[in-house]
Amino acid sequence: MDANSIEKAVVVAFEGQVTSEKLSEIVSKHSDRLVGFAYMPNPFNAEQAPARLEYAVTELGLKGMKLLPGIQGCFHSTKRRRN
């Protein structure tokens, strides 16, 4: 990062690769350089999504959730809404 004048990087957990918990460990060791975001396999799950996001932010210290429209099917034109 230093060689390319990058001060901070955003890093994202991804199911099957790096869990939010593991990412939290990595980010906490380099919090001056890394900003971590959780991955949520189904952001439309009204029962689990809010609790998973709250856990990622309050317990793990991550900064938010990364949406991956092509993988999660959450395009801006998607008509699903949280009730």
Protein Blocks (a to p, Z undefined) as FASTA:
>chain_A
ZZnopabdcddddehiacfklmmmmmmmmmmmpccddddfblmlmklmmmmmmmmmmmno
pabdcddfklnopafklcbdcZZ
